[in-house]
Amino acid sequence: MNQQAFEKMGRFRQKVIRLVYVEKKSIYETAIACGCTAEKVKRVMKKWKLVTRNEAAALSPDEQ
């Protein structure tokens, strides 16, 4: 897990990321634990994937 990207996220997003990716909870279990909807969990997951992809792209040089 990219610690710098994780720390940039808010507390709610960190909780969702920790439950989904670290503890391997399902989307629905995470939604219940966070008190939100499954759609909101999916949006957070989508944002996390985007952020980590952008962080990885910024760290590795582009070869063209």
Backbone hydrogen bonds, N-H to C=O, Kabsch-Sander energy under -0.5 kcal/mol:
donor,donor_aa,acceptor,acceptor_aa,energy
3,Q,1,M,-0.9
6,F,2,N,-2.1
7,E,3,Q,-2.3
8,K,4,Q,-1.1
9,M,5,A,-0.7
9,M,6,F,-0.8
14,Q,10,G,-2.5
15,K,11,R,-2.2
16,V,12,F,-2.2
17,I,13,R,-2.8
18,R,14,Q,-2.6
19,L,15,K,-2.3
20,V,16,V,-2.7
21,Y,17,I,-2.5
22,V,17,I,-0.9
22,V,18,R,-1.0
23,E,18,R,-2.3
25,K,19,L,-2.7
30,T,26,S,-2.3
31,A,27,I,-2.2
32,I,28,Y,-2.0
33,A,29,E,-2.3
34,C,30,T,-2.3
35,G,31,A,-1.3
36,C,31,A,-2.3
41,V,37,T,-1.6
42,K,38,A,-2.4
43,R,39,E,-2.1
44,V,40,K,-2.1
45,M,41,V,-2.4
46,K,42,K,-2.3
47,K,43,R,-2.3
48,W,44,V,-2.5
49,K,45,M,-2.4
50,L,46,K,-2.0
51,V,47,K,-2.7
52,T,48,W,-2.7
53,R,49,K,-2.0
54,N,50,L,-2.3
55,E,51,V,-2.5
56,A,52,T,-2.2
57,A,53,R,-2.1
58,A,54,N,-1.9
59,L,55,E,-1.5
60,S,56,A,-1.9
64,Q,62,D,-0.7
